[in-house]
Amino acid sequence: MLSSMLLSGFSRLAVSQVARTTSAAAQPGCLVAASSAVSPFPSAVSGADASSSPSCSYSQQQVRCRSNRSRRGLYNGKDIRSGNNVPFSMKKTKRKFKPNVFKKSVYSETLDEMVRFHLTASALRSIDKAGGLDSYLLTSRHVTSGEGLATKERILRKMAANAKKAVENDAAVSGGA
């Protein structure tokens, strides 16, 4: 009796978790990462009850929604976090940890101009590591919207136009010779 009540409670919990993750995945700006997890009580399911209850191994989805602020600029995956101030008296009070954001003009070699961004210190280090703004925008998985995506599209259009001009020049040189 008690074990069947526990099983029905766990199955309801599993169904509510799946419903929550699917509804959150439909929201714009949410990143969904699938991970497999094992039920916390696999021994509670007997052979007869296993067919009626959901399987012990089900996949859960982890959802991380980005703030509107971090969608605009180059934040390199950084976002506002929450935590506690902990003084000597150990009385905790809630606080926010904000990313180190500033406005900065960064040089784009392809566009041959300075482009102004809201970016974090972490993004600036990543730009240096990638070898420049153009290579960072083209290779980073954090550039999905906002100022970064708009500049990335401008760079791709300029690269396509340069490639088209190079093909035309090669055809003119080889055709004229």
C-alpha positions as CSV (number, residue, x, y, z in Angstrom):
1,M,0.0,0.0,0.0
2,L,2.7,2.5,1.1
3,S,5.0,1.5,-1.8
4,S,2.3,2.0,-4.4
5,M,1.5,5.5,-2.9
6,L,5.2,6.3,-3.1
7,L,5.4,5.1,-6.7
8,S,2.4,7.2,-7.8
9,G,3.9,10.2,-6.1
10,F,7.2,9.7,-8.0
11,S,5.5,9.3,-11.3
12,R,3.5,12.5,-10.7
13,L,6.7,14.3,-9.9
14,A,8.4,13.0,-13.0
15,V,5.4,14.1,-15.2
16,S,5.4,17.6,-13.6
17,Q,9.2,18.0,-14.2
18,V,8.8,17.0,-17.8
19,A,5.9,19.4,-18.2
20,R,7.9,22.2,-16.6
21,T,10.9,21.8,-18.8
22,T,8.9,21.6,-22.0
23,S,7.0,24.8,-21.2
24,A,10.2,26.6,-20.4
25,A,11.9,25.4,-23.6
26,A,9.1,27.1,-25.6
27,Q,10.1,30.5,-24.1
28,P,12.4,32.7,-26.2
29,G,15.9,33.0,-25.0
30,C,16.0,29.7,-23.1
31,L,18.9,27.3,-23.6
32,V,17.9,23.7,-23.3
33,A,20.5,21.0,-22.5
34,A,19.4,17.4,-22.4
35,S,20.9,15.2,-19.7
36,S,20.0,11.7,-18.7
37,A,19.2,11.0,-15.1
38,V,18.3,7.8,-13.2
39,S,15.3,7.6,-10.9
40,P,16.3,8.0,-7.3
41,F,14.5,4.8,-6.2
42,P,15.0,2.1,-8.8
43,S,14.6,-0.7,-6.3
44,A,11.1,0.5,-5.3
45,V,9.7,-0.6,-8.7
46,S,8.9,-4.3,-8.8
47,G,8.6,-6.4,-12.0
48,A,4.8,-6.2,-12.0
49,D,4.7,-2.4,-11.4
50,A,7.4,-1.6,-13.9
51,S,5.2,-1.9,-16.9
52,S,2.6,0.5,-15.5
53,S,5.0,3.1,-14.1
54,P,7.3,5.2,-16.2
55,S,10.8,3.8,-16.9
56,C,13.4,4.3,-14.3
57,S,15.7,6.0,-16.7
58,Y,14.2,9.1,-18.2
59,S,15.9,12.2,-19.7
60,Q,15.6,15.5,-17.9
61,Q,16.2,18.8,-19.6
62,Q,18.1,21.5,-17.9
63,V,16.8,25.0,-18.9
64,R,18.8,28.2,-18.4
65,C,17.1,31.4,-19.5
66,R,19.3,34.3,-20.4
67,S,18.3,37.8,-19.2
68,N,17.4,40.5,-21.8
69,R,20.4,42.4,-20.8
70,S,22.8,39.6,-21.7
71,R,21.1,38.9,-25.0
72,R,21.9,42.4,-26.2
73,G,25.7,42.6,-26.0
74,L,28.7,40.3,-26.0
75,Y,28.6,38.8,-22.5
76,N,30.5,35.6,-23.2
77,G,27.9,33.5,-21.3
78,K,28.0,35.7,-18.2
79,D,24.8,36.8,-16.7
80,I,23.3,38.1,-13.5
81,R,23.5,35.6,-10.6
82,S,21.9,35.7,-7.2
83,G,23.5,34.9,-3.9
84,N,23.9,36.0,-0.3
85,N,25.9,38.7,1.5
86,V,27.4,36.9,4.5
87,P,28.7,39.2,7.2
88,F,30.6,38.3,10.4
89,S,27.3,37.7,12.2
90,M,26.4,35.1,9.5
91,K,23.0,36.7,8.9
92,K,22.6,36.2,5.2
93,T,20.8,38.7,3.0
94,K,20.1,38.3,-0.7
95,R,22.1,40.1,-3.3
96,K,22.9,40.1,-7.0
97,F,26.2,39.4,-8.7
98,K,26.3,41.5,-11.9
99,P,28.8,40.9,-14.7
100,N,31.5,43.4,-15.4
101,V,30.0,45.2,-18.3
102,F,31.2,48.3,-20.1
103,K,30.8,50.0,-23.5
104,K,33.8,49.6,-25.8
105,S,34.7,50.1,-29.4
106,V,36.4,47.0,-30.9
107,Y,38.1,46.9,-34.3
108,S,36.8,44.6,-37.0
109,E,39.3,43.7,-39.7
110,T,36.7,42.6,-42.2
111,L,34.5,45.6,-41.8
112,D,37.6,47.9,-41.4
113,E,35.9,49.9,-38.7
114,M,35.5,50.3,-35.0
115,V,32.2,48.6,-33.7
116,R,30.8,49.7,-30.4
117,F,29.5,46.9,-28.1
118,H,28.3,46.3,-24.6
119,L,30.7,43.7,-23.5
120,T,32.2,42.0,-20.4
121,A,35.8,41.7,-19.4
122,S,35.5,38.0,-20.0
123,A,34.3,38.6,-23.6
124,L,37.2,41.0,-24.2
125,R,39.7,38.3,-23.1
126,S,38.0,35.8,-25.3
127,I,38.2,38.2,-28.3
128,D,42.0,38.5,-27.7
129,K,42.3,34.7,-27.4
130,A,40.3,34.0,-30.6
131,G,42.6,36.4,-32.5
132,G,40.2,39.3,-33.0
133,L,36.6,40.3,-33.1
134,D,35.8,38.7,-36.4
135,S,37.1,35.2,-35.5
136,Y,35.4,35.5,-32.0
137,L,32.0,36.4,-33.6
138,L,32.3,33.6,-36.1
139,T,33.3,30.8,-33.7
140,S,31.7,31.7,-30.4
141,R,28.6,29.7,-29.3
142,H,27.5,32.7,-27.1
143,V,26.8,35.0,-30.0
144,T,23.1,34.2,-30.6
145,S,21.3,37.6,-30.6
146,G,21.6,41.3,-30.2
147,E,24.5,43.5,-31.2
148,G,26.8,40.5,-31.7
149,L,24.6,38.7,-34.1
150,A,23.9,41.8,-36.2
151,T,27.7,42.4,-36.5
152,K,28.3,38.8,-37.3
153,E,25.8,39.0,-40.1
154,R,27.5,42.2,-41.4
155,I,30.8,40.4,-41.4
156,L,29.5,37.4,-43.2
157,R,27.9,39.6,-45.9
158,K,31.2,41.5,-46.3
159,M,33.1,38.3,-46.6
160,A,30.7,36.9,-49.2
161,A,31.0,40.2,-51.2
162,N,34.9,40.0,-51.0
163,A,34.9,36.4,-52.1
164,K,32.6,37.3,-55.1
165,K,34.9,40.2,-56.1
166,A,37.9,37.9,-55.9
167,V,36.3,35.3,-58.2
168,E,35.3,38.1,-60.7
169,N,38.9,39.5,-60.6
170,D,40.3,36.0,-61.2
171,A,38.0,35.4,-64.1
172,A,38.9,38.9,-65.6
173,V,42.6,38.2,-65.2
174,S,42.5,34.7,-66.7
175,G,40.0,35.7,-69.4
176,G,42.0,38.8,-70.4
177,A,45.4,36.9,-70.6
